[in-house]
Amino acid sequence: MVDSVTFWNRIAEKYARTPIADMASYDYTLERTAAHLKPGDRVLELGCGTGTTALRLAPKVAGIVATDIAPAMLAVGRRKAAEQGVENVEFVEARAETPPEGTFDAVLAFNLLHLVDDLDASLAAIHDRLKPGGLFISKTFCLSKSRNSLKLTLIRLALPVMQLLGKAPPVTFSTEAQLERAITRAGFDLVEQESFPAKDPRRFLVARRR
């Protein structure tokens, strides 16, 4: 079994070339996220991958610190920023549990929370980096009894084998209720909740730091 850093480093270039599977849902996620951001905001993105989201949102805010655990992912992000002429995104190597020092108006984590080593520690760090009243915006794949499918069952059965072969990173699934309890327990109040797309849904959450 490979560790997460090795896995994501190895697939960085392929990941960058792979089209987003559901562009409509991705665009909607960015639309809902941008609705909560202001031009003067300083934003932290955790698990930025190759920087696509940070670069899309960069014109909406003063600046973004985009972090990831994989140096190869960050290298692609820096290259894309240079190609696009984006100057207000800084790419930094960091784990969700130990994000860069500083205070932010918003923290973003998309398709990340099921991949972190310690969810509670990550949420505590996010809370610590936010200004009072700051926003945590996330979208996460969750288990849901009402929407469990044959596809999901097959994925869960196949994951241990894929991880053993180095074809998948470590994953810890939560239900929507478990995730929301963890976020509120970390000192947040939920202000927006939605699950989309209809097929294979992710839980989109906006939470305000108390």
C-alpha positions as CSV (number, residue, x, y, z in Angstrom):
1,M,0.0,0.0,0.0
2,V,1.4,3.4,-0.9
3,D,1.1,6.5,1.3
4,S,-1.0,9.4,0.2
5,V,1.8,11.7,-0.8
6,T,3.4,9.0,-3.1
7,F,0.0,8.2,-4.6
8,W,-0.9,11.8,-5.5
9,N,2.7,12.7,-6.7
10,R,2.6,9.7,-9.0
11,I,-0.7,10.7,-10.7
12,A,-0.3,14.5,-10.8
13,E,0.2,14.9,-14.5
14,K,-2.5,12.4,-15.4
15,Y,-4.9,14.1,-12.9
16,A,-4.2,17.4,-14.6
17,R,-5.0,16.1,-18.0
18,T,-8.2,14.3,-16.9
19,P,-11.4,16.3,-17.7
20,I,-13.8,17.0,-14.9
21,A,-16.5,14.3,-15.1
22,D,-19.5,16.5,-14.2
23,M,-18.7,20.1,-15.2
24,A,-22.2,21.3,-14.5
25,S,-21.9,20.3,-10.8
26,Y,-18.4,21.7,-10.6
27,D,-19.5,25.0,-12.0
28,Y,-22.5,25.0,-9.6
29,T,-20.1,24.3,-6.7
30,L,-18.0,27.3,-7.7
31,E,-21.0,29.5,-8.1
32,R,-22.3,28.7,-4.6
33,T,-18.8,29.2,-3.2
34,A,-18.3,32.5,-4.9
35,A,-21.6,33.7,-3.5
36,H,-20.1,33.6,0.0
37,L,-16.8,35.3,-0.9
38,K,-15.9,39.0,-1.0
39,P,-13.3,40.9,-3.1
40,G,-11.2,41.7,-0.1
41,D,-11.1,38.1,1.3
42,R,-8.0,36.2,2.1
43,V,-8.8,32.5,1.4
44,L,-7.1,29.2,2.3
45,E,-7.8,26.1,0.2
46,L,-6.8,22.7,1.5
47,G,-6.2,19.8,-0.8
48,C,-6.0,22.1,-3.9
49,G,-4.7,19.4,-6.2
50,T,-3.5,21.0,-9.4
51,G,-5.0,24.3,-8.6
52,T,-8.0,24.4,-10.9
53,T,-10.5,25.7,-8.2
54,A,-8.1,28.2,-6.7
55,L,-7.4,29.6,-10.2
56,R,-11.1,29.8,-11.0
57,L,-11.9,31.6,-7.8
58,A,-8.8,33.9,-7.8
59,P,-10.6,36.9,-9.5
60,K,-13.3,36.9,-6.8
61,V,-10.9,37.5,-3.8
62,A,-7.8,39.4,-2.7
63,G,-5.7,36.2,-2.5
64,I,-5.7,32.5,-2.1
65,V,-3.1,30.3,-0.3
66,A,-3.6,26.9,-2.0
67,T,-2.2,23.9,-0.2
68,D,-1.7,20.2,-0.9
69,I,0.4,17.4,0.5
70,A,1.8,16.4,-3.0
71,P,4.7,18.6,-4.4
72,A,4.0,17.3,-7.9
73,M,0.4,18.5,-7.7
74,L,1.6,21.9,-6.5
75,A,4.1,22.1,-9.3
76,V,1.3,21.7,-11.9
77,G,-0.7,24.4,-10.1
78,R,2.2,26.8,-10.3
79,R,2.7,26.1,-13.9
80,K,-1.0,26.7,-14.7
81,A,-1.0,29.9,-12.7
82,A,1.9,31.2,-14.7
83,E,0.2,30.2,-18.0
84,Q,-3.0,31.9,-17.0
85,G,-1.3,35.0,-15.6
86,V,-2.8,34.5,-12.1
87,E,-0.7,36.3,-9.5
88,N,-2.8,36.2,-6.3
89,V,-2.6,32.4,-5.7
90,E,0.3,31.0,-3.6
91,F,0.9,27.3,-3.7
92,V,2.2,25.8,-0.4
93,E,2.9,22.2,0.7
94,A,0.9,21.4,3.8
95,R,-1.4,18.9,5.4
96,A,-5.0,19.6,6.4
97,E,-4.1,19.0,10.0
98,T,-1.2,21.5,9.9
99,P,-2.2,24.3,7.4
100,P,0.0,27.4,7.0
101,E,0.0,29.9,9.8
102,G,-2.2,33.0,9.4
103,T,-5.8,34.2,9.6
104,F,-8.3,33.8,6.8
105,D,-11.7,35.0,5.9
106,A,-12.6,31.6,4.4
107,V,-11.2,28.1,4.2
108,L,-12.1,25.7,1.3
109,A,-11.9,21.9,1.2
110,F,-13.4,20.2,-1.8
111,N,-13.3,16.4,-2.2
112,L,-10.9,16.2,0.7
113,L,-12.4,15.4,4.1
114,H,-12.8,11.7,3.3
115,L,-9.0,11.6,2.5
116,V,-7.5,13.3,5.6
117,D,-5.7,11.3,8.2
118,D,-7.6,12.8,11.2
119,L,-10.9,14.6,10.5
120,D,-11.2,16.1,14.0
121,A,-7.7,17.5,14.0
122,S,-8.2,18.9,10.5
123,L,-11.4,20.6,11.5
124,A,-9.8,22.0,14.6
125,A,-6.9,23.5,12.5
126,I,-9.4,25.0,10.1
127,H,-11.3,26.6,13.0
128,D,-8.0,28.0,14.3
129,R,-7.1,29.6,11.0
130,L,-10.4,31.3,10.5
131,K,-11.3,34.8,11.7
132,P,-14.3,34.8,14.1
133,G,-17.3,34.6,11.8
134,G,-15.2,33.3,9.0
135,L,-16.5,30.6,6.7
136,F,-15.6,27.0,6.1
137,I,-16.9,25.8,2.7
138,S,-16.5,22.1,1.8
139,K,-17.9,19.4,-0.6
140,T,-17.4,15.8,0.5
141,F,-18.4,12.4,-0.7
142,C,-20.5,10.8,2.1
143,L,-22.3,7.6,2.7
144,S,-26.0,7.8,2.7
145,K,-28.4,5.0,3.5
146,S,-31.1,6.4,1.2
147,R,-28.7,6.6,-1.8
148,N,-26.4,3.6,-1.4
149,S,-26.1,1.9,-4.7
150,L,-24.6,-1.2,-6.3
151,K,-21.8,1.0,-7.7
152,L,-20.9,2.3,-4.2
153,T,-21.0,-1.2,-2.7
154,L,-18.6,-2.4,-5.4
155,I,-16.3,0.5,-4.9
156,R,-16.1,-0.1,-1.1
157,L,-15.4,-3.8,-1.7
158,A,-12.7,-3.0,-4.3
159,L,-11.0,-0.2,-2.3
160,P,-8.8,-2.5,-0.1
161,V,-7.5,-4.3,-3.2
162,M,-6.9,-1.1,-5.1
163,Q,-5.1,0.4,-2.1
164,L,-2.9,-2.7,-1.8
165,L,-2.0,-2.3,-5.4
166,G,-1.3,1.4,-5.0
167,K,-4.2,2.3,-7.2
168,A,-6.2,4.3,-4.6
169,P,-5.3,6.5,-1.6
170,P,-6.4,5.8,2.0
171,V,-10.1,6.7,2.4
172,T,-12.4,7.1,5.4
173,F,-16.1,7.5,4.6
174,S,-18.6,9.3,6.9
175,T,-22.3,9.7,6.6
176,E,-23.7,13.1,6.0
177,A,-24.9,13.2,9.6
178,Q,-21.5,12.2,11.0
179,L,-19.7,14.8,8.9
180,E,-22.1,17.6,10.0
181,R,-21.8,16.5,13.7
182,A,-18.0,16.7,13.4
183,I,-18.1,20.1,11.9
184,T,-20.5,21.5,14.5
185,R,-18.5,19.8,17.3
186,A,-15.4,21.7,16.0
187,G,-17.0,25.0,16.7
188,F,-19.0,25.8,13.6
189,D,-22.6,26.7,12.8
190,L,-24.0,25.3,9.5
191,V,-25.4,27.9,7.3
192,E,-25.9,26.1,4.0
193,Q,-26.3,22.4,3.3
194,E,-27.0,20.7,-0.1
195,S,-26.3,17.4,-1.7
196,F,-25.5,17.3,-5.5
197,P,-25.3,16.0,-8.2
198,A,-28.3,13.7,-8.0
199,K,-26.3,10.8,-9.1
200,D,-23.3,9.9,-6.8
201,P,-24.0,13.0,-4.6
202,R,-21.5,15.0,-2.6
203,R,-22.4,17.0,0.5
204,F,-21.9,20.8,0.0
205,L,-21.6,22.6,3.3
206,V,-21.0,26.2,4.4
207,A,-20.2,26.6,8.1
208,R,-19.5,29.8,10.1
209,R,-16.9,29.8,12.9
210,R,-18.4,30.7,16.2
